[in-house]
Amino acid sequence: MKSSGTALKAVPVLAALTIFFGLASVGDQLVLPWFVDGREARGLLFPPGSEFPYQTPEFSHKAGINSLGFRDREWNTEKNGSTIRVLAIGDSFTFGMGVELEQTWPKILEQRLRDLGLDIEIANLGRPGASPAEYAEVAEKAIPLLKPDKIVIAVLQGDDLAQTIRQVRQNGEQQKKSPFSRIAVGINRTAGLLYPNTSRLIEQYLINRSTFRSRDRLLEKIWQSQAEKLAAGYRGERKARFDSMSATARGMFLKGHLNPGIVSMAISDPHYFATTLQADDPLVQDGLRKMQDHLQGIKKSAGGTPVIVVSMPLGAYVSEDVWNGRKEIGFTTSPEMLHTTVPDEELKKICAAVDIPFLSVTERFRRQSVNKPLYYKYDGHFNPRGHQVFVEELLPLLQKHVFNTSSKNSTTN
């Protein structure tokens, strides 16, 4: 009888909670959309109209974001019927870290194809720090909005696989956490489903707060502050790795002239670029399978629109200059890295498994890098010449396999 009475007392409470959450959901769906629109508030990749200043000893430029939320000129969601629209999805190499917009490979490629007579436009959907998981998310959002005719996924050799391996490892560790931790993750996901506009509004506030802070302070000052905090926290083996950095690299880091993320990666995971070359490693295989899943997801989002994967040559595998720079920062390096074909071979396999064409210019890029620097030595991104050469080597392959154009100067593998 006592338990029955307790249950009866709980009924009004449960009813009140049900009404509360029901009204909250209605408010989220009917009221908040007047204050927040998914595309206008967040943009596809960045807050619309924002600007990011980048200044290091190796380069200086500002990256402006258009009203749709990606680094490019203003775009109309509705395209001209005769225009070929291409989405270039990738990370900071596609975004163009270290160069002006018109110096990025998507914009150079766009102009070169126009010079060949194509009515074409290429959207630069690169986002620094993105990995195949994010490429799939970007594709899912951008394809229905921009309605492309072709989609190019620029996969960064080794690095994208390394990021995916980290994500697989972190997901495995998450499964081992306490039930309370998993419940918290579940509640967070459920809140996003039940109250999408509320979650979006909170997320936008956090994004804008971070963005405005970046505007107010030079990147150099931000990096210097982060470097000081990181250096002060190193102990034991990590401290030894930090002390073993070359004097030049360590000095750049402490002055805010070197991306703290690169140094932090070298200190915490010095084998970052070497591990991905061990194709038989079970963890590497797990990462490759996950990358394959992401590519399959992109193909599904494309809904029949042609998808092409292009291998972006990573400096540590291509340029002796960058290879030395990575060694100075503290990464494990070996001479074979500059000759390996493993990254492209493995990527080609997973592309074949999901029936997506794969293009690579690695060997040609290696030969070109001997003559002139194509990367920033310490930062590791393409310099303006690198973007230009990448297009020079990629264009003939695209002409042959994708756009069916011809040129007197074109060559093929």
GIZI-V88327 format. One record per residue. N is the residue number from 1. RES is the residue in one small letter. SS is DSSP state (h for helix, s for strand, l for the rest). PHI is phi in radians with two decimals (none if undefined). Layout:
n=N res=RES ss=SS phi=PHI
n=N res=RES ss=SS phi=PHI
//
This chain:
n=1 res=m ss=l phi=none
n=2 res=k ss=h phi=-1.10
n=3 res=s ss=h phi=-1.15
n=4 res=s ss=h phi=-1.14
n=5 res=g ss=h phi=-1.14
n=6 res=t ss=h phi=-1.11
n=7 res=a ss=h phi=-1.10
n=8 res=l ss=h phi=-1.12
n=9 res=k ss=h phi=-1.15
n=10 res=a ss=h phi=-1.33
n=11 res=v ss=h phi=-1.02
n=12 res=p ss=h phi=-1.05
n=13 res=v ss=h phi=-1.12
n=14 res=l ss=h phi=-1.11
n=15 res=a ss=h phi=-1.11
n=16 res=a ss=h phi=-1.12
n=17 res=l ss=h phi=-1.12
n=18 res=t ss=h phi=-1.07
n=19 res=i ss=h phi=-1.11
n=20 res=f ss=h phi=-1.06
n=21 res=f ss=h phi=-1.20
n=22 res=g ss=h phi=-1.13
n=23 res=l ss=h phi=-1.14
n=24 res=a ss=h phi=-1.10
n=25 res=s ss=h phi=-1.15
n=26 res=v ss=h phi=-1.08
n=27 res=g ss=h phi=-1.08
n=28 res=d ss=h phi=-1.08
n=29 res=q ss=h phi=-1.39
n=30 res=l ss=h phi=-1.77
n=31 res=v ss=l phi=-1.68
n=32 res=l ss=h phi=-1.09
n=33 res=p ss=h phi=-0.98
n=34 res=w ss=h phi=-1.25
n=35 res=f ss=l phi=-1.83
n=36 res=v ss=l phi=-2.47
n=37 res=d ss=l phi=-2.00
n=38 res=g ss=h phi=-0.94
n=39 res=r ss=h phi=-1.30
n=40 res=e ss=h phi=-1.25
n=41 res=a ss=h phi=-1.33
n=42 res=r ss=h phi=-1.80
n=43 res=g ss=l phi=1.35
n=44 res=l ss=l phi=-1.14
n=45 res=l ss=l phi=-2.23
n=46 res=f ss=l phi=-2.40
n=47 res=p ss=l phi=-1.04
n=48 res=p ss=l phi=-0.96
n=49 res=g ss=l phi=1.37
n=50 res=s ss=l phi=-1.38
n=51 res=e ss=s phi=-2.46
n=52 res=f ss=s phi=-2.08
n=53 res=p ss=s phi=-1.51
n=54 res=y ss=s phi=-2.17
n=55 res=q ss=s phi=-2.56
n=56 res=t ss=l phi=-2.39
n=57 res=p ss=l phi=-1.08
n=58 res=e ss=l phi=-1.62
n=59 res=f ss=l phi=-2.83
n=60 res=s ss=s phi=-2.64
n=61 res=h ss=s phi=-2.92
n=62 res=k ss=s phi=-2.08
n=63 res=a ss=s phi=-1.91
n=64 res=g ss=s phi=-1.66
n=65 res=i ss=l phi=-1.88
n=66 res=n ss=l phi=-1.39
n=67 res=s ss=l phi=-1.24
n=68 res=l ss=l phi=-1.60
n=69 res=g ss=l phi=1.65
n=70 res=f ss=l phi=-2.47
n=71 res=r ss=l phi=-1.36
n=72 res=d ss=l phi=-2.99
n=73 res=r ss=l phi=-1.18
n=74 res=e ss=l phi=-1.17
n=75 res=w ss=l phi=-2.11
n=76 res=n ss=l phi=-1.69
n=77 res=t ss=l phi=-1.13
n=78 res=e ss=l phi=-1.66
n=79 res=k ss=l phi=-1.73
n=80 res=n ss=l phi=-1.10
n=81 res=g ss=l phi=-1.00
n=82 res=s ss=l phi=-1.57
n=83 res=t ss=l phi=-1.41
n=84 res=i ss=s phi=-1.51
n=85 res=r ss=s phi=-1.85
n=86 res=v ss=s phi=-2.12
n=87 res=l ss=s phi=-1.80
n=88 res=a ss=s phi=-1.81
n=89 res=i ss=s phi=-1.84
n=90 res=g ss=s phi=-3.00
n=91 res=d ss=l phi=-1.88
n=92 res=s ss=h phi=-1.16
n=93 res=f ss=h phi=-1.21
n=94 res=t ss=h phi=-1.42
n=95 res=f ss=h phi=-0.93
n=96 res=g ss=l phi=1.69
n=97 res=m ss=l phi=-1.05
n=98 res=g ss=l phi=1.75
n=99 res=v ss=l phi=-2.41
n=100 res=e ss=l phi=-1.28
n=101 res=l ss=h phi=-0.93
n=102 res=e ss=h phi=-1.23
n=103 res=q ss=h phi=-1.66
n=104 res=t ss=l phi=-1.33
n=105 res=w ss=h phi=-1.06
n=106 res=p ss=h phi=-1.08
n=107 res=k ss=h phi=-1.30
n=108 res=i ss=h phi=-1.13
n=109 res=l ss=h phi=-1.09
n=110 res=e ss=h phi=-0.98
n=111 res=q ss=h phi=-1.18
n=112 res=r ss=h phi=-1.11
n=113 res=l ss=h phi=-1.21
n=114 res=r ss=h phi=-1.15
n=115 res=d ss=h phi=-1.09
n=116 res=l ss=l phi=-1.49
n=117 res=g ss=l phi=1.79
n=118 res=l ss=l phi=-1.48
n=119 res=d ss=l phi=-1.53
n=120 res=i ss=s phi=-2.44
n=121 res=e ss=s phi=-2.42
n=122 res=i ss=s phi=-2.13
n=123 res=a ss=s phi=-1.50
n=124 res=n ss=s phi=-1.48
n=125 res=l ss=s phi=-1.84
n=126 res=g ss=s phi=-1.54
n=127 res=r ss=l phi=-2.38
n=128 res=p ss=l phi=-0.94
n=129 res=g ss=l phi=1.49
n=130 res=a ss=l phi=-1.25
n=131 res=s ss=l phi=-2.36
n=132 res=p ss=h phi=-0.92
n=133 res=a ss=h phi=-1.07
n=134 res=e ss=h phi=-1.27
n=135 res=y ss=h phi=-1.02
n=136 res=a ss=h phi=-1.14
n=137 res=e ss=h phi=-1.16
n=138 res=v ss=h phi=-1.09
n=139 res=a ss=h phi=-1.05
n=140 res=e ss=h phi=-1.08
n=141 res=k ss=h phi=-1.46
n=142 res=a ss=h phi=-1.39
n=143 res=i ss=h phi=-1.06
n=144 res=p ss=h phi=-1.17
n=145 res=l ss=h phi=-1.38
n=146 res=l ss=h phi=-1.71
n=147 res=k ss=l phi=0.86
n=148 res=p ss=l phi=-1.32
n=149 res=d ss=l phi=-1.67
n=150 res=k ss=s phi=-2.59
n=151 res=i ss=s phi=-2.28
n=152 res=v ss=s phi=-1.92
n=153 res=i ss=s phi=-1.79
n=154 res=a ss=s phi=-1.63
n=155 res=v ss=s phi=-1.61
n=156 res=l ss=s phi=-1.40
n=157 res=q ss=l phi=-0.81
n=158 res=g ss=l phi=1.20
n=159 res=d ss=h phi=-1.11
n=160 res=d ss=h phi=-1.13
n=161 res=l ss=h phi=-1.17
n=162 res=a ss=h phi=-1.06
n=163 res=q ss=h phi=-1.12
n=164 res=t ss=h phi=-1.15
n=165 res=i ss=h phi=-1.06
n=166 res=r ss=h phi=-1.04
n=167 res=q ss=h phi=-1.14
n=168 res=v ss=h phi=-1.09
n=169 res=r ss=h phi=-1.10
n=170 res=q ss=h phi=-1.13
n=171 res=n ss=h phi=-1.12
n=172 res=g ss=h phi=-1.14
n=173 res=e ss=h phi=-1.17
n=174 res=q ss=h phi=-1.10
n=175 res=q ss=h phi=-1.15
n=176 res=k ss=h phi=-1.50
n=177 res=k ss=l phi=-1.25
n=178 res=s ss=l phi=-1.10
n=179 res=p ss=h phi=-0.99
n=180 res=f ss=h phi=-1.12
n=181 res=s ss=h phi=-1.15
n=182 res=r ss=h phi=-1.18
n=183 res=i ss=h phi=-1.10
n=184 res=a ss=h phi=-1.07
n=185 res=v ss=h phi=-1.10
n=186 res=g ss=h phi=-1.11
n=187 res=i ss=h phi=-1.09
n=188 res=n ss=h phi=-1.07
n=189 res=r ss=h phi=-1.18
n=190 res=t ss=h phi=-1.09
n=191 res=a ss=h phi=-1.06
n=192 res=g ss=h phi=-1.14
n=193 res=l ss=h phi=-1.38
n=194 res=l ss=h phi=-1.34
n=195 res=y ss=l phi=-2.23
n=196 res=p ss=h phi=-1.06
n=197 res=n ss=h phi=-1.28
n=198 res=t ss=h phi=-1.10
n=199 res=s ss=h phi=-1.06
n=200 res=r ss=h phi=-1.13
n=201 res=l ss=h phi=-1.13
n=202 res=i ss=h phi=-1.12
n=203 res=e ss=h phi=-1.08
n=204 res=q ss=h phi=-1.12
n=205 res=y ss=h phi=-1.07
n=206 res=l ss=h phi=-1.17
n=207 res=i ss=h phi=-1.10
n=208 res=n ss=h phi=-1.11
n=209 res=r ss=h phi=-1.07
n=210 res=s ss=h phi=-1.15
n=211 res=t ss=h phi=-1.11
n=212 res=f ss=h phi=-1.15
n=213 res=r ss=h phi=-1.11
n=214 res=s ss=h phi=-1.13
n=215 res=r ss=h phi=-1.16
n=216 res=d ss=h phi=-1.35
n=217 res=r ss=l phi=-2.22
n=218 res=l ss=l phi=-1.10
n=219 res=l ss=h phi=-0.96
n=220 res=e ss=h phi=-1.01
n=221 res=k ss=h phi=-1.18
n=222 res=i ss=h phi=-1.11
n=223 res=w ss=h phi=-1.09
n=224 res=q ss=h phi=-1.11
n=225 res=s ss=h phi=-1.09
n=226 res=q ss=h phi=-1.14
n=227 res=a ss=h phi=-1.10
n=228 res=e ss=h phi=-1.08
n=229 res=k ss=h phi=-1.17
n=230 res=l ss=h phi=-1.12
n=231 res=a ss=h phi=-1.06
n=232 res=a ss=h phi=-1.18
n=233 res=g ss=h phi=-1.66
n=234 res=y ss=l phi=-1.28
n=235 res=r ss=l phi=-2.41
n=236 res=g ss=h phi=0.97
n=237 res=e ss=h phi=-1.08
n=238 res=r ss=h phi=-1.21
n=239 res=k ss=h phi=-1.13
n=240 res=a ss=h phi=-1.11
n=241 res=r ss=h phi=-1.15
n=242 res=f ss=h phi=-1.09
n=243 res=d ss=h phi=-1.17
n=244 res=s ss=l phi=-1.49
n=245 res=m ss=l phi=-1.06
n=246 res=s ss=l phi=-1.12
n=247 res=a ss=h phi=-1.03
n=248 res=t ss=h phi=-1.13
n=249 res=a ss=h phi=-1.14
n=250 res=r ss=h phi=-1.14
n=251 res=g ss=h phi=-1.13
n=252 res=m ss=h phi=-1.08
n=253 res=f ss=h phi=-1.05
n=254 res=l ss=h phi=-1.22
n=255 res=k ss=l phi=-1.53
n=256 res=g ss=l phi=1.43
n=257 res=h ss=l phi=-1.76
n=258 res=l ss=l phi=-2.39
n=259 res=n ss=l phi=-0.94
n=260 res=p ss=h phi=-1.04
n=261 res=g ss=h phi=-1.10
n=262 res=i ss=h phi=-1.16
n=263 res=v ss=h phi=-1.16
n=264 res=s ss=h phi=-1.03
n=265 res=m ss=h phi=-1.13
n=266 res=a ss=h phi=-1.13
n=267 res=i ss=h phi=-1.26
n=268 res=s ss=h phi=-1.50
n=269 res=d ss=l phi=-2.53
n=270 res=p ss=l phi=-1.09
n=271 res=h ss=l phi=-1.58
n=272 res=y ss=h phi=-0.86
n=273 res=f ss=h phi=-1.51
n=274 res=a ss=h phi=-1.53
n=275 res=t ss=h phi=-1.03
n=276 res=t ss=l phi=-1.18
n=277 res=l ss=l phi=-1.45
n=278 res=q ss=l phi=-1.56
n=279 res=a ss=l phi=-1.07
n=280 res=d ss=l phi=-1.51
n=281 res=d ss=l phi=-1.10
n=282 res=p ss=h phi=-0.96
n=283 res=l ss=h phi=-1.20
n=284 res=v ss=h phi=-1.12
n=285 res=q ss=h phi=-1.10
n=286 res=d ss=h phi=-1.07
n=287 res=g ss=h phi=-1.12
n=288 res=l ss=h phi=-1.13
n=289 res=r ss=h phi=-1.11
n=290 res=k ss=h phi=-1.19
n=291 res=m ss=h phi=-1.05
n=292 res=q ss=h phi=-1.07
n=293 res=d ss=h phi=-1.05
n=294 res=h ss=h phi=-1.13
n=295 res=l ss=h phi=-1.13
n=296 res=q ss=h phi=-1.09
n=297 res=g ss=h phi=-1.12
n=298 res=i ss=h phi=-1.12
n=299 res=k ss=h phi=-1.09
n=300 res=k ss=h phi=-1.13
n=301 res=s ss=h phi=-1.10
n=302 res=a ss=h phi=-1.17
n=303 res=g ss=l phi=0.99
n=304 res=g ss=l phi=1.80
n=305 res=t ss=l phi=-1.19
n=306 res=p ss=s phi=-1.00
n=307 res=v ss=s phi=-2.04
n=308 res=i ss=s phi=-2.21
n=309 res=v ss=s phi=-1.81
n=310 res=v ss=s phi=-2.07
n=311 res=s ss=s phi=-1.45
n=312 res=m ss=s phi=-1.56
n=313 res=p ss=l phi=-1.13
n=314 res=l ss=l phi=-1.49
n=315 res=g ss=h phi=-0.95
n=316 res=a ss=h phi=-1.13
n=317 res=y ss=h phi=-1.78
n=318 res=v ss=h phi=-2.20
n=319 res=s ss=l phi=-1.89
n=320 res=e ss=h phi=-1.10
n=321 res=d ss=h phi=-1.10
n=322 res=v ss=h phi=-1.19
n=323 res=w ss=h phi=-0.97
n=324 res=n ss=h phi=-1.15
n=325 res=g ss=h phi=-1.07
n=326 res=r ss=h phi=-1.14
n=327 res=k ss=h phi=-1.14
n=328 res=e ss=h phi=-1.11
n=329 res=i ss=h phi=-1.28
n=330 res=g ss=l phi=2.20
n=331 res=f ss=l phi=-1.34
n=332 res=t ss=l phi=-1.26
n=333 res=t ss=l phi=-2.29
n=334 res=s ss=l phi=-2.56
n=335 res=p ss=h phi=-0.98
n=336 res=e ss=h phi=-1.12
n=337 res=m ss=h phi=-1.04
n=338 res=l ss=h phi=-1.40
n=339 res=h ss=l phi=-2.24
n=340 res=t ss=l phi=-1.13
n=341 res=t ss=l phi=-2.00
n=342 res=v ss=h phi=-1.00
n=343 res=p ss=h phi=-0.97
n=344 res=d ss=h phi=-1.25
n=345 res=e ss=h phi=-1.09
n=346 res=e ss=h phi=-1.19
n=347 res=l ss=h phi=-1.17
n=348 res=k ss=h phi=-1.09
n=349 res=k ss=h phi=-1.11
n=350 res=i ss=h phi=-1.26
n=351 res=c ss=h phi=-1.18
n=352 res=a ss=h phi=-1.10
n=353 res=a ss=h phi=-1.12
n=354 res=v ss=l phi=-1.92
n=355 res=d ss=l phi=1.02
n=356 res=i ss=l phi=-2.07
n=357 res=p ss=s phi=-1.03
n=358 res=f ss=s phi=-2.21
n=359 res=l ss=s phi=-2.20
n=360 res=s ss=l phi=-2.44
n=361 res=v ss=l phi=-2.18
n=362 res=t ss=h phi=-0.97
n=363 res=e ss=h phi=-1.11
n=364 res=r ss=h phi=-1.17
n=365 res=f ss=h phi=-1.14
n=366 res=r ss=h phi=-1.05
n=367 res=r ss=h phi=-1.12
n=368 res=q ss=h phi=-1.17
n=369 res=s ss=h phi=-1.23
n=370 res=v ss=h phi=-1.22
n=371 res=n ss=h phi=-1.41
n=372 res=k ss=l phi=-2.45
n=373 res=p ss=l phi=-1.09
n=374 res=l ss=l phi=-1.95
n=375 res=y ss=s phi=-2.31
n=376 res=y ss=l phi=-1.41
n=377 res=k ss=l phi=-0.97
n=378 res=y ss=l phi=-1.58
n=379 res=d ss=l phi=-1.20
n=380 res=g ss=l phi=1.62
n=381 res=h ss=l phi=-1.46
n=382 res=f ss=s phi=-1.00
n=383 res=n ss=l phi=-1.53
n=384 res=p ss=h phi=-0.93
n=385 res=r ss=h phi=-1.12
n=386 res=g ss=h phi=-1.08
n=387 res=h ss=h phi=-1.07
n=388 res=q ss=h phi=-1.14
n=389 res=v ss=h phi=-1.17
n=390 res=f ss=h phi=-1.00
n=391 res=v ss=h phi=-1.19
n=392 res=e ss=h phi=-1.00
n=393 res=e ss=h phi=-1.43
n=394 res=l ss=h phi=-1.41
n=395 res=l ss=h phi=-0.94
n=396 res=p ss=h phi=-1.04
n=397 res=l ss=h phi=-1.20
n=398 res=l ss=h phi=-1.17
n=399 res=q ss=h phi=-1.06
n=400 res=k ss=h phi=-1.36
n=401 res=h ss=h phi=-1.82
n=402 res=v ss=h phi=-2.15
n=403 res=f ss=h phi=-1.80
n=404 res=n ss=l phi=0.94
n=405 res=t ss=l phi=-1.81
n=406 res=s ss=l phi=-2.29
n=407 res=s ss=l phi=-2.62
n=408 res=k ss=l phi=-1.07
n=409 res=n ss=l phi=-1.72
n=410 res=s ss=l phi=-1.32
n=411 res=t ss=l phi=-2.36
n=412 res=t ss=l phi=-2.30
n=413 res=n ss=l phi=-1.16
//
